[in-house]
Amino acid sequence: MKFFLILLLCLVPFSLLGQDNSPATPEWFGLKHLTDYLGLQPADIAYRSDYTEPDSFRLKLVADLMAAPLGMIDYTATLKKAHVKKQPEIIARILFGDLRGEYQLGRAKPYQADISEIQGRYNLFYTDFNLNQLLTRAMKYIDVVFPRSAEMMLAPLTSEQRNFLKNQFKELIVMTVEEEFFTVQQNDSLEKLEEAYSDEFITFGTAIDKDPLVAAGLDCLQELMLEINALRTMLRSGQVTAEKIIEGIGYLPADARTETYLGRQPGWKIGGPGNDYYSGDYKFILDFGGNDIYDLTYDPANPHSVIIIDLAGDDCYRSRSDFTLGSGCFSVGLLLDFDGHDRYDARSFALGSGYFGFGLLYDAAGDDRYDGDTHVQGAGSFGMGLLIDEGGRDVYNAALYAQGFGFVQGLGMIYEMDGSDTYYAGSKYKDILRYKEHYLSLSQGFGYGLRPWMSGGIGAIIDLNGNDNYQADIFAQGCSYWWSLGVIYDSCGNDQYSCFQYGQGTATHMALGILIDDCGSDVYFGKGLMQGCGHDYSCGLILDRHGNDTYIAYDLSQGAGSANGAGILIDNEGNDRYLVNNFQNTQGYGNPRRDFGSIGLFIDLGGTDQYLGNGQDNYYWRTNSQWGGGMDIEYITADSLTGTKE
């Protein structure tokens, strides 16, 4: 698929909201102060949902934040607090709440299994009570709850429509390297084909209800974590060894069919503490330790759930097809790795990917590497995809629609708790409509909708500690497109953000993007539409609260609003440097298009700062635009980190 920019003219002015219940924080002080200087109010940054024809795929959270875009600051704070260590089920449930539709009144529950559907299915082979408890719970979901909940999700669809989802729909979010060499006629033909796919999908897509299946995945995760923790506690206590647990009954009747025994059924495997090798298409794997190798496949034409639990070891996970390794493809995929320095080598739709389902990759410890192509590393489309990593120096490498990506009716997130991490997205699929030498990323906290057919979802990266490096090319790093939300929140560390165009707190075409960095001396580098830029009825915001930071951009950046958009840059504290190439549309610029203009706000609240551009230390300024300007002042307040006076 190619990424098309379609011009949409909306000739409706900003909504003026009368209320102002903002909290007493430095950034809110700055917003009130500068907007007053420009003859505005913070509440003037708002958009009505009827600027465009509403569609039934729109998320309530996105619609609410479009009406009050500055609420992105508070929402991002809730994401930071959403995860509790060793309890991935908590953040998953919180995020599921954000997947409510704009006009959705209730949420369908998962299929409730009757006791008769579970009892008598299998004989017991293993003698350990805790192991059997874990296997029984997994069996309930794999054999009964997940397939029944998936049927609830797709019940209104015909067989032809279901086949469309498995084949044509995913073509809307995949590309091939061959497209770089297409002729004009071939590109035009491909564009028309994808438009036809979109037109066809919207005739029945609103009948799909992802909630029963995603909710079933959340219930399963919660139940399994209880059993896994009990099993790990028992192993750590030394009461029993892994070898003893998996001994089994020691004998089977001569005429016994092993597939009738729990944990020995087809597609199930129990591995011991040694080095094991798994190859093929599995439904369930439990491995007690060792440096294991997983070579896994999956056939989306025959969807089923996959649960992998690895308790220890430096493991190597390899995809031999798409839709593996924590991939929920018309089902639920859980990959839970509790210890070790692991390597994840995936293809597409993997590593915490929810594609009409729920996919989770949870890694509790170790220095890990994650590699994948498209729709990977926390990506959701009509579902939820999460990648939670709780420790270690990790590397994330992907090509497209990855690293916290939310497509239509989807939410994707990476939640990183500790370690100096590297995120890289791009360098495979060229942006042939604009540049010969640059690549699409559409990743790293990126929300994406199909304009003008379908509103998008929520994409986010939350990183709490470490000196991190974010690298991308076009569309990335707290960015969004068409009725969606993109978020990056980095709590601590000296971080580097590099993105060529459309990034670092930027939103385009009725969308929202935010990048918040709480602490550390950071570097932000990009060309254009960067660092707090809103284009075409959108709001993009970048907020850096502490540290001596450097911002470098060329044009339409650093607090720039375009085509009735709002762009905001706020730096609360530190000795900062701001450099731009084009003084005409940067550092507090709002262009006057469509009669009533755009808003650009540049706010620096402390430190001795250096400028190449419109700004100046300890100075107020207006730019040659309708509602654009900036201020650099010394805002005296108690530093939230040290408690001292600035």
C-alpha positions as CSV (number, residue, x, y, z in Angstrom):
1,M,0.0,0.0,0.0
2,K,1.1,3.6,-0.7
3,F,0.5,6.4,1.7
4,F,-1.7,9.0,-0.1
5,L,-2.2,12.6,0.9
6,I,-5.7,13.7,-0.1
7,L,-6.6,17.4,0.2
8,L,-9.7,18.0,2.2
9,L,-11.1,21.6,2.6
10,C,-13.0,22.2,5.8
11,L,-14.2,25.8,6.0
12,V,-15.3,25.9,9.6
13,P,-13.5,27.9,12.3
14,F,-12.2,26.8,15.6
15,S,-14.8,26.1,18.3
16,L,-14.5,28.5,21.2
17,L,-14.8,26.7,24.5
18,G,-15.8,28.9,27.4
19,Q,-14.6,26.7,30.3
20,D,-11.0,26.5,31.5
21,N,-10.3,24.0,34.3
22,S,-6.6,23.6,33.6
23,P,-4.3,22.5,36.4
24,A,-1.7,24.8,38.0
25,T,1.4,23.4,36.2
26,P,4.2,25.4,34.5
27,E,3.0,24.3,31.0
28,W,-0.6,25.5,31.8
29,F,0.7,28.8,33.1
30,G,2.7,29.3,29.9
31,L,-0.3,28.4,27.7
32,K,-2.6,30.8,29.5
33,H,0.0,33.6,29.5
34,L,1.0,33.3,25.8
35,T,-2.5,32.9,24.5
36,D,-3.6,36.0,26.4
37,Y,-0.7,37.9,24.8
38,L,-2.0,36.8,21.4
39,G,-5.6,37.6,22.1
40,L,-6.6,34.0,22.5
41,Q,-7.5,31.5,25.2
42,P,-6.3,27.9,25.6
43,A,-9.8,26.7,25.0
44,D,-9.7,28.2,21.5
45,I,-7.7,25.2,20.5
46,A,-10.6,22.8,19.8
47,Y,-12.3,21.0,16.9
48,R,-15.8,19.9,16.4
49,S,-16.5,16.3,15.3
50,D,-18.8,17.5,12.5
51,Y,-15.9,19.3,10.6
52,T,-15.9,16.0,8.6
53,E,-18.6,13.5,8.1
54,P,-18.4,11.2,11.2
55,D,-17.8,7.5,10.6
56,S,-18.8,4.6,12.8
57,F,-15.2,3.6,13.4
58,R,-14.2,6.7,15.4
59,L,-13.0,6.1,19.0
60,K,-14.6,8.1,21.8
61,L,-11.2,9.0,23.3
62,V,-10.0,10.5,20.1
63,A,-13.2,12.4,19.5
64,D,-13.2,13.8,23.1
65,L,-9.6,14.9,22.8
66,M,-10.2,16.6,19.4
67,A,-12.8,18.7,21.2
68,A,-10.1,19.6,23.8
69,P,-6.7,18.8,22.4
70,L,-4.7,20.1,25.4
71,G,-6.2,17.2,27.4
72,M,-3.6,15.1,25.6
73,I,-1.2,16.2,28.4
74,D,-3.3,14.6,31.1
75,Y,-4.1,11.6,29.1
76,T,-0.4,10.9,28.5
77,A,0.1,11.0,32.3
78,T,-2.5,8.3,32.8
79,L,-0.6,6.1,30.4
80,K,2.6,6.5,32.4
81,K,0.8,5.2,35.5
82,A,-1.2,2.4,33.8
83,H,1.3,-0.4,34.2
84,V,2.2,-2.3,37.4
85,K,5.3,-4.4,37.2
86,K,4.7,-8.2,36.9
87,Q,1.0,-7.5,36.2
88,P,0.6,-6.9,32.4
89,E,-3.1,-7.6,32.7
90,I,-3.7,-4.3,34.5
91,I,-2.5,-2.0,31.7
92,A,-4.2,-4.2,29.1
93,R,-7.5,-3.7,30.8
94,I,-7.0,0.0,31.1
95,L,-6.2,0.4,27.4
96,F,-9.1,-1.8,26.4
97,G,-11.3,1.0,27.9
98,D,-9.8,3.4,25.4
99,L,-11.0,1.3,22.5
100,R,-14.6,2.3,23.1
101,G,-16.4,3.7,20.0
102,E,-17.5,7.3,19.9
103,Y,-21.2,6.3,20.2
104,Q,-20.8,2.9,21.8
105,L,-23.1,2.5,24.8
106,G,-21.9,-0.9,26.1
107,R,-19.2,-3.4,25.6
108,A,-20.0,-7.0,24.6
109,K,-18.6,-9.6,27.0
110,P,-16.6,-12.7,25.9
111,Y,-18.2,-16.1,25.5
112,Q,-18.9,-17.6,28.9
113,A,-17.9,-21.3,28.9
114,D,-20.3,-23.8,30.5
115,I,-18.7,-26.4,32.8
116,S,-20.0,-29.1,30.5
117,E,-17.9,-27.7,27.7
118,I,-14.7,-28.2,29.7
119,Q,-15.2,-31.3,31.9
120,G,-14.3,-34.7,30.4
121,R,-12.3,-33.3,27.5
122,Y,-8.9,-34.8,28.6
123,N,-7.4,-37.2,31.0
124,L,-4.7,-36.0,33.4
125,F,-1.1,-37.0,32.5
126,Y,0.9,-34.7,34.8
127,T,0.6,-35.2,38.6
128,D,1.4,-31.7,39.8
129,F,-1.6,-29.8,40.9
130,N,-0.3,-26.3,39.9
131,L,0.7,-27.5,36.4
132,N,-2.7,-29.1,35.8
133,Q,-4.4,-25.9,37.0
134,L,-2.4,-23.9,34.5
135,L,-3.1,-26.3,31.6
136,T,-6.8,-26.5,32.5
137,R,-7.2,-22.8,32.4
138,A,-5.3,-22.5,29.1
139,M,-7.4,-25.4,27.6
140,K,-10.6,-23.6,28.5
141,Y,-9.7,-20.6,26.5
142,I,-7.9,-22.3,23.6
143,D,-10.6,-24.9,23.0
144,V,-13.8,-23.0,24.0
145,V,-13.7,-19.4,24.9
146,F,-11.5,-18.0,22.2
147,P,-13.1,-19.7,19.2
148,R,-16.6,-18.9,20.5
149,S,-15.7,-15.3,21.1
150,A,-14.1,-15.0,17.7
151,E,-17.3,-16.3,16.2
152,M,-19.2,-13.6,18.2
153,M,-16.9,-11.0,16.6
154,L,-17.6,-12.1,13.1
155,A,-21.1,-13.5,13.4
156,P,-22.8,-11.0,11.2
157,L,-20.4,-11.5,8.3
158,T,-20.8,-13.8,5.3
159,S,-18.1,-16.3,4.3
160,E,-17.0,-14.0,1.5
161,Q,-16.7,-11.0,3.9
162,R,-14.6,-13.1,6.3
163,N,-12.3,-14.1,3.4
164,F,-12.0,-10.5,2.5
165,L,-10.6,-9.7,6.0
166,K,-8.0,-12.5,5.7
167,N,-6.9,-11.5,2.3
168,Q,-7.7,-8.1,0.8
169,F,-8.1,-6.0,3.9
170,K,-4.5,-6.5,5.1
171,E,-3.4,-5.2,1.7
172,L,-4.4,-1.7,3.0
173,I,-1.5,-1.8,5.5
174,V,1.2,-3.7,3.7
175,M,3.7,-2.6,1.0
176,T,6.2,-4.3,-1.2
177,V,9.7,-3.1,-2.1
178,E,8.7,-3.5,-5.8
179,E,6.3,-0.6,-5.5
180,E,9.3,1.7,-5.6
181,F,9.8,0.8,-9.2
182,F,6.2,0.9,-10.4
183,T,5.2,3.0,-13.4
184,V,2.7,5.9,-13.1
185,Q,0.1,3.6,-14.6
186,Q,0.9,0.8,-12.1
187,N,0.7,3.2,-9.1
188,D,-2.6,4.6,-10.4
189,S,-4.0,1.0,-10.7
190,L,-2.9,0.1,-7.2
191,E,-4.4,3.3,-5.8
192,K,-7.7,2.5,-7.4
193,L,-7.6,-1.1,-6.2
194,E,-7.0,0.0,-2.6
195,E,-9.8,2.6,-2.8
196,A,-12.1,-0.2,-4.0
197,Y,-11.0,-2.3,-1.0
198,S,-11.9,0.5,1.3
199,D,-15.2,1.1,-0.3
200,E,-16.1,-2.5,0.0
201,F,-15.0,-2.8,3.6
202,I,-17.1,0.1,4.9
203,T,-20.2,-1.7,3.6
204,F,-19.9,-4.3,6.4
205,G,-16.9,-3.3,8.6
206,T,-19.2,-1.6,11.2
207,A,-20.8,-5.0,11.9
208,I,-17.6,-6.3,13.4
209,D,-17.4,-6.3,17.2
210,K,-13.9,-6.9,18.4
211,D,-14.8,-6.5,22.1
212,P,-15.8,-10.2,23.0
213,L,-12.5,-11.5,21.6
214,V,-10.2,-8.8,23.1
215,A,-12.0,-9.1,26.5
216,A,-11.6,-12.9,26.4
217,G,-7.8,-12.4,25.9
218,L,-7.7,-10.1,28.9
219,D,-9.6,-12.6,31.1
220,C,-7.2,-15.4,30.0
221,L,-4.1,-13.3,30.7
222,Q,-5.3,-12.5,34.2
223,E,-6.1,-16.1,35.0
224,L,-2.8,-17.4,33.5
225,M,-0.7,-14.9,35.3
226,L,-2.1,-16.1,38.7
227,E,-1.2,-19.7,37.8
228,I,2.2,-18.9,36.4
229,N,3.2,-16.9,39.4
230,A,2.1,-19.7,41.7
231,L,4.2,-22.2,39.7
232,R,7.2,-19.9,39.7
233,T,6.9,-19.3,43.4
234,M,6.9,-23.0,44.0
235,L,10.0,-23.5,41.8
236,R,11.9,-20.7,43.5
237,S,11.1,-22.1,47.0
238,G,12.9,-25.4,46.1
239,Q,9.8,-27.5,47.1
240,V,9.9,-29.2,43.8
241,T,12.0,-29.2,40.6
242,A,10.9,-28.7,37.0
243,E,12.0,-32.2,36.2
244,K,9.7,-33.6,38.9
245,I,6.8,-31.4,37.8
246,I,6.9,-32.7,34.2
247,E,7.6,-36.4,35.1
248,G,4.0,-37.3,34.3
249,I,2.3,-40.5,35.5
250,G,5.2,-42.6,34.3
251,Y,3.1,-45.1,32.3
252,L,0.2,-45.2,29.9
253,P,-2.1,-48.1,29.1
254,A,-1.1,-50.0,26.0
255,D,-4.1,-48.7,24.0
256,A,-3.9,-45.1,25.3
257,R,-4.1,-42.3,22.8
258,T,-1.6,-39.6,24.0
259,E,-3.7,-36.8,22.4
260,T,-6.4,-37.4,24.9
261,Y,-4.2,-36.4,27.8
262,L,-4.1,-32.7,29.0
263,G,-0.9,-31.1,27.8
264,R,-0.2,-33.8,25.2
265,Q,-2.9,-32.9,22.8
266,P,-2.0,-31.9,19.2
267,G,-0.4,-28.5,19.0
268,W,0.6,-28.6,22.7
269,K,4.1,-29.0,24.1
270,I,5.7,-29.0,27.5
271,G,9.5,-28.4,27.6
272,G,11.8,-29.0,30.5
273,P,14.7,-26.9,31.9
274,G,17.1,-28.0,29.1
275,N,17.7,-26.4,25.7
276,D,14.6,-27.2,23.5
277,Y,13.7,-26.7,19.9
278,Y,10.2,-26.0,18.7
279,S,9.2,-26.0,15.0
280,G,5.8,-25.5,13.4
281,D,2.4,-24.2,14.2
282,Y,1.5,-24.5,18.0
283,K,-1.4,-23.7,20.1
284,F,0.3,-23.9,23.5
285,I,3.9,-24.2,24.7
286,L,5.2,-24.1,28.3
287,D,8.9,-24.2,28.7
288,F,10.6,-24.4,32.1
289,G,14.1,-23.1,31.1
290,G,17.1,-23.4,28.9
291,N,18.3,-21.5,25.9
292,D,15.5,-22.5,23.5
293,I,14.8,-22.0,19.8
294,Y,11.4,-21.4,18.4
295,D,10.8,-21.6,14.7
296,L,7.1,-20.9,14.4
297,T,4.5,-20.7,11.7
298,Y,0.8,-19.7,11.5
299,D,-1.9,-20.0,8.9
300,P,-4.5,-17.1,9.0
301,A,-6.8,-19.1,6.9
302,N,-7.2,-21.4,9.9
303,P,-7.1,-19.0,12.8
304,H,-6.5,-20.2,16.4
305,S,-5.0,-18.9,19.6
306,V,-1.4,-19.3,20.5
307,I,-0.1,-19.2,24.1
308,I,3.7,-19.4,24.7
309,I,5.1,-19.3,28.3
310,D,8.9,-19.4,28.7
311,L,10.0,-19.2,32.4
312,A,13.8,-18.8,31.9
313,G,16.7,-18.8,29.5
314,D,18.3,-16.9,26.6
315,D,15.8,-17.7,23.9
316,C,15.7,-17.2,20.2
317,Y,12.2,-16.7,18.7
318,R,12.0,-16.9,14.9
319,S,9.0,-16.4,12.6
320,R,8.8,-18.7,9.6
321,S,5.6,-16.9,8.5
322,D,3.6,-13.8,9.3
323,F,1.2,-13.7,12.3
324,T,3.5,-15.4,14.9
325,L,5.1,-14.5,18.2
326,G,2.5,-12.7,20.3
327,S,0.2,-12.3,17.4
328,G,-3.6,-12.3,17.8
329,C,-4.9,-13.0,14.2
330,F,-8.7,-13.5,14.5
331,S,-7.9,-14.8,17.9
332,V,-5.6,-14.2,20.8
333,G,-1.8,-14.6,20.9
334,L,0.2,-14.4,24.1
335,L,3.9,-14.7,24.4
336,L,5.1,-14.5,28.0
337,D,8.9,-14.6,28.6
338,F,10.0,-14.2,32.2
339,D,13.8,-14.2,32.2
340,G,16.8,-14.1,29.9
341,H,18.4,-12.1,27.1
342,D,16.2,-12.9,24.2
343,R,16.1,-12.5,20.5
344,Y,12.8,-12.0,18.6
345,D,13.2,-12.2,14.8
346,A,9.8,-11.8,13.2
347,R,8.2,-11.1,9.9
348,S,4.9,-9.1,9.8
349,F,1.9,-9.0,12.1
350,A,4.0,-10.1,15.1
351,L,5.6,-9.2,18.4
352,G,2.5,-7.8,20.1
353,S,0.2,-7.5,17.1
354,G,-3.6,-7.5,17.4
355,Y,-5.2,-8.0,13.9
356,F,-8.9,-8.5,14.6
357,G,-7.8,-9.9,18.0
358,F,-5.5,-9.4,20.9
359,G,-1.7,-9.9,20.8
360,L,0.7,-9.5,23.7
361,L,4.4,-9.9,24.0
362,Y,5.5,-9.6,27.7
363,D,9.2,-9.8,28.5
364,A,10.0,-9.5,32.2
365,A,13.8,-9.1,32.1
366,G,17.0,-9.2,30.1
367,D,18.7,-7.3,27.3
368,D,16.5,-8.1,24.3
369,R,16.4,-7.5,20.6
370,Y,13.1,-7.2,18.6
371,D,13.2,-7.3,14.8
372,G,10.2,-7.2,12.5
373,D,8.7,-5.8,9.3
374,T,5.1,-4.4,9.2
375,H,2.5,-4.2,11.9
376,V,4.8,-5.3,14.7
377,Q,6.1,-4.4,18.1
378,G,2.8,-3.1,19.6
379,A,0.4,-2.7,16.7
380,G,-3.4,-2.9,16.7
381,S,-6.0,-3.0,13.9
382,F,-9.5,-3.9,15.0
383,G,-8.0,-5.0,18.2
384,M,-5.1,-4.4,20.6
385,G,-1.4,-5.2,20.3
386,L,1.0,-4.7,23.3
387,L,4.7,-5.1,23.8
388,I,5.7,-4.8,27.5
389,D,9.3,-5.0,28.4
390,E,10.2,-4.5,32.1
391,G,14.0,-4.3,32.0
392,G,17.2,-4.3,30.1
393,R,18.9,-2.5,27.3
394,D,16.7,-3.3,24.3
395,V,16.8,-2.8,20.6
396,Y,13.6,-2.4,18.4
397,N,14.0,-2.5,14.7
398,A,11.0,-2.4,12.3
399,A,10.1,-1.2,8.8
400,L,6.5,0.1,8.8
401,Y,3.4,0.6,11.0
402,A,5.3,-0.5,14.1
403,Q,6.5,0.4,17.6
404,G,3.2,1.7,19.0
405,F,0.9,1.8,16.0
406,G,-2.9,2.2,16.1
407,F,-4.9,1.6,12.9
408,V,-8.7,1.6,12.5
409,Q,-10.5,0.5,15.7
410,G,-7.0,-0.4,17.0
411,L,-4.6,0.4,19.8
412,G,-0.9,-0.4,19.8
413,M,1.7,0.3,22.5
414,I,5.2,-0.4,23.6
415,Y,5.6,0.0,27.3
416,E,9.3,0.1,28.4
417,M,10.1,0.2,32.1
418,D,13.9,0.4,32.3
419,G,17.2,0.5,30.3
420,S,18.7,2.6,27.6
421,D,16.8,1.5,24.5
422,T,17.1,2.0,20.8
423,Y,14.0,2.4,18.5
424,Y,14.5,2.3,14.7
425,A,11.8,2.4,12.1
426,G,12.1,2.7,8.3
427,S,14.7,2.2,5.6
428,K,12.7,-0.4,3.6
429,Y,9.6,1.1,1.9
430,K,10.3,4.4,0.1
431,D,8.1,7.4,0.2
432,I,7.9,7.5,-3.6
433,L,5.2,10.2,-3.8
434,R,7.5,12.8,-2.2
435,Y,11.1,11.7,-2.0
436,K,13.5,9.3,-3.8
437,E,15.9,9.0,-0.9
438,H,13.5,8.8,2.1
439,Y,11.4,6.1,3.6
440,L,8.0,5.8,5.2
441,S,8.1,4.9,8.9
442,L,4.6,5.5,10.2
443,S,5.7,4.2,13.6
444,Q,6.9,5.1,17.1
445,G,3.7,6.3,18.6
446,F,1.7,6.7,15.4
447,G,-2.1,6.7,14.9
448,Y,-3.4,6.2,11.4
449,G,-6.8,6.3,9.7
450,L,-7.8,5.9,6.1
451,R,-8.8,9.3,4.9
452,P,-11.7,9.9,4.2
453,W,-13.2,6.5,4.8
454,M,-12.3,5.3,8.3
455,S,-11.1,7.1,11.5
456,G,-7.9,5.8,13.0
457,G,-6.7,4.4,16.3
458,I,-4.2,5.1,19.1
459,G,-0.5,4.4,18.9
460,A,1.9,5.0,21.8
461,I,5.4,4.4,23.2
462,I,5.8,4.8,27.0
463,D,9.5,4.6,28.1
464,L,10.2,5.2,31.8
465,N,14.0,5.1,32.2
466,G,17.3,5.2,30.3
467,N,19.1,7.2,27.7
468,D,17.1,6.3,24.7
469,N,17.5,6.7,20.9
470,Y,14.6,7.1,18.6
471,Q,15.3,7.1,14.9
472,A,12.8,7.2,12.0
473,D,12.2,8.9,8.7
474,I,8.7,10.1,7.7
475,F,5.7,10.0,10.0
476,A,6.9,9.0,13.5
477,Q,7.5,9.9,17.2
478,G,4.1,11.0,18.6
479,C,2.5,11.6,15.2
480,S,-0.9,10.9,13.6
481,Y,-3.0,11.0,10.5
482,W,-6.8,11.2,10.2
483,W,-8.9,11.1,13.4
484,S,-6.3,9.2,15.4
485,L,-3.8,9.8,18.3
486,G,-0.1,9.3,18.4
487,V,1.9,9.5,21.7
488,I,5.4,9.2,22.9
489,Y,6.1,9.7,26.6
490,D,9.7,9.4,27.9
491,S,10.1,9.8,31.6
492,C,13.8,10.0,32.2
493,G,17.2,10.0,30.5
494,N,19.2,11.9,28.0
495,D,17.4,11.0,24.8
496,Q,17.8,11.6,21.1
497,Y,15.0,11.9,18.6
498,S,15.7,12.0,14.9
499,C,13.0,12.1,12.2
500,F,13.0,13.6,8.8
501,Q,9.5,14.8,8.3
502,Y,6.1,14.7,10.2
503,G,7.2,13.8,13.7
504,Q,8.0,14.7,17.3
505,G,4.5,15.9,18.4
506,T,2.9,16.4,15.0
507,A,-0.6,15.7,13.7
508,T,-2.0,16.0,10.2
509,H,-5.6,16.0,8.8
510,M,-8.0,16.0,11.8
511,A,-5.7,14.2,14.2
512,L,-3.7,14.6,17.4
513,G,0.0,14.0,18.2
514,I,2.0,14.5,21.4
515,L,5.6,14.0,22.6
516,I,6.3,14.5,26.2
517,D,9.8,14.1,27.7
518,D,9.9,14.7,31.4
519,C,13.6,14.7,32.3
520,G,17.1,14.7,30.8
521,S,19.1,16.7,28.3
522,D,17.6,15.8,25.0
523,V,18.2,16.4,21.3
524,Y,15.4,16.7,18.8
525,F,16.3,16.8,15.1
526,G,14.1,16.9,12.0
527,K,13.4,18.7,8.8
528,G,9.8,19.9,8.5
529,L,6.4,19.6,10.1
530,M,8.2,18.7,13.4
531,Q,8.4,19.5,17.1
532,G,4.9,20.7,17.8
533,C,3.2,21.1,14.4
534,G,-0.5,20.8,13.6
535,H,-1.7,20.7,10.0
536,D,-5.2,20.8,8.7
537,Y,-7.5,20.9,11.7
538,S,-5.0,19.0,13.9
539,C,-3.1,19.7,17.0
540,G,0.5,18.7,17.5
541,L,2.3,19.3,20.8
542,I,5.8,18.7,22.2
543,L,6.5,19.2,25.9
544,D,9.9,18.9,27.5
545,R,9.8,19.6,31.3
546,H,13.4,19.4,32.4
547,G,16.9,19.4,31.0
548,N,19.2,21.3,28.7
549,D,17.8,20.5,25.3
550,T,18.6,21.1,21.7
551,Y,15.9,21.5,19.0
552,I,16.9,21.6,15.3
553,A,14.5,21.9,12.4
554,Y,14.3,23.4,9.0
555,D,10.7,24.7,8.4
556,L,7.1,24.6,9.7
557,S,8.3,23.4,13.1
558,Q,8.8,24.4,16.7
559,G,5.3,25.5,17.4
560,A,3.7,25.8,14.0
561,G,0.1,25.7,12.9
562,S,-0.8,25.2,9.3
563,A,-4.2,25.1,7.4
564,N,-6.2,25.7,10.6
565,G,-4.1,23.5,12.7
566,A,-2.5,24.2,16.1
567,G,1.2,23.6,16.8
568,I,2.7,24.0,20.3
569,L,6.2,23.7,21.7
570,I,6.6,24.0,25.5
571,D,10.0,23.7,27.3
572,N,9.6,24.2,31.1
573,E,13.2,24.4,32.3
574,G,16.8,24.2,31.3
575,N,19.4,26.0,29.2
576,D,18.1,25.2,25.7
577,R,19.1,25.8,22.1
578,Y,16.6,26.3,19.2
579,L,17.8,26.3,15.6
580,V,15.7,26.6,12.5
581,N,16.5,27.2,8.8
582,N,13.3,29.1,7.8
583,F,12.4,32.0,10.0
584,Q,9.2,32.6,8.2
585,N,7.1,29.6,9.5
586,T,8.8,28.4,12.7
587,Q,9.0,29.2,16.4
588,G,5.4,30.4,16.9
589,Y,3.8,30.5,13.5
590,G,0.2,30.2,12.5
591,N,-0.5,30.6,8.8
592,P,-3.6,32.5,7.7
593,R,-5.1,29.9,5.3
594,R,-8.9,29.6,5.0
595,D,-9.7,33.1,6.2
596,F,-9.5,32.4,10.0
597,G,-6.0,31.1,10.3
598,S,-4.0,28.7,12.4
599,I,-2.3,28.8,15.9
600,G,1.4,28.5,16.6
601,L,2.6,28.7,20.2
602,F,6.3,28.7,21.3
603,I,6.8,28.7,25.1
604,D,10.1,28.6,27.1
605,L,9.7,29.0,30.8
606,G,13.2,29.0,32.2
607,G,17.0,28.9,31.6
608,T,19.5,30.8,29.6
609,D,18.5,30.0,26.0
610,Q,20.1,30.4,22.6
611,Y,18.1,31.0,19.3
612,L,18.6,30.9,15.6
613,G,15.2,32.1,14.5
614,N,12.4,34.3,15.7
615,G,13.0,33.7,19.4
616,Q,15.2,35.5,21.9
617,D,16.1,34.8,25.5
618,N,13.8,36.7,27.9
619,Y,11.6,38.1,25.2
620,Y,8.1,38.1,23.7
621,W,7.5,38.0,20.0
622,R,4.9,37.7,17.3
623,T,5.5,36.2,13.9
624,N,4.1,37.4,10.6
625,S,1.0,35.2,10.9
626,Q,-2.5,35.5,12.2
627,W,-2.2,33.8,15.7
628,G,1.4,33.0,16.1
629,G,4.1,34.0,18.6
630,G,6.3,33.0,21.4
631,M,7.8,33.9,24.7
632,D,10.9,33.1,26.7
633,I,10.5,34.1,30.4
634,E,11.8,33.0,33.8
635,Y,8.9,31.3,35.4
636,I,9.8,31.0,39.1
637,T,8.4,27.8,40.6
638,A,9.6,24.9,42.8
639,D,11.3,22.4,40.6
640,S,9.2,19.2,40.7
641,L,12.3,17.0,40.7
642,T,14.5,18.7,43.3
643,G,12.0,20.8,45.3
644,T,14.4,23.8,45.0
645,K,13.6,27.2,43.5
646,E,14.5,27.8,39.9
